């Protein structure tokens, strides 16, 4: 889909989380800017991993924060054996420039933990009058 150089990454133990953003051509009814995101989760551990949920927060340049929790990924709980990867996509919106941050909840064995997503800027052309 995209080269590794285009992704912001976060390595948490042997779990690699990558995120790629691009401005969307879609128009949001309320005039917000829209960005498509592409998310890749790589299990480089020696254990099976189950992806349980993701939490995304958009914090705009005025300090306003909007957070969304997603149970599962498109209605599924992907199971990754060592060496597997999983990709997901979606979009986020904001009326001004912002940052996107968040985490995924995963299960490794009988332990549930959070893996941070890389923090990425959402640059909007919001300086025009």
Secondary structure, DSSP 8 states (H G I E B T S, - for coil): ---GGGSEEEEETTEEEEEEEEE-S---TT--EEEEEEEEEEE-SSS-EEEEEEEEEEEETTS-EEEEEEESBTTB--EE-TT-EEEEEEEEEESS-EEEEEEEEEEETTEEEEEE---EEE-------
